[in-house]
Amino acid sequence: MDRCAALDLFAGEPQRPSLVRRLMVGAVADLCLLHVPLKEALDLMSADVVRATFVGGRRITPPE
């Protein structure tokens, strides 16, 4: 399995990982913001490229 396919499984519905969820206004989200484009982040595979992480709409990484 390639990195993009593996990443897509994390974007899926909890009971159906192959069904990718859509981010919509007002929805509670799990989100990872990056300092670099996704392709570069997947090539580097380093936590250093993560700007912020949110779970259930709440930030779980300390502010920069």
N, C-alpha and C positions, 0 to 999 in steps of 0.2 A: 504494500500500500504506500502511495507517495504521501508527501507531507500535506498537500492540499486536501486530499481525500480524508486523511486522518483529522485534519482541522475541521472539515465539514461535519464530522461526527459530533464534535463539541457544539456545533451550531444547531443541532437537531432537537426535536422534541424529546424530553426525558424518556418517555415510553416508546418512542419511535425515532431513534437517532438519524435514520435516513431521510426523515421529513424535516427539511430545514425551516427553522422559525424565521419570521420576518420581524424586523424592528419597526414598531408603530408608535405614533405619538400617544403618550399616556400609559404605555405598557411598561411594566417593571422589567429591567434588562440586566443581563450579565454582559459585561462589555470590557474589552481590553483595547486601550488606546496606545498606539505605537508612535515612536519618534521617527520612524522610517517607513517607507512603503512596505506593504505586506510581503511582496516578493523578496525584498532585501531581508526582512525579518526572518522569513523561512529559510533563506540561505545561511544566515548567521546563527540561527537557533540559540540566541542569548537573551537572558532576562534584561540585559542592558538596553534593549530596544523598547522596552515597555515604559510608557509614560504614566499610565494609571490603569487600575483594574477596579471594576465595579461588579458587585454580586448582589442581585436582588435590588438593584438601584442604589446601593450604598457603596461608597468608595472604600476599598479595603487596603489600598496602598497609601503610604504617607505622602502628603504634599511635597513637591520638590522645593 
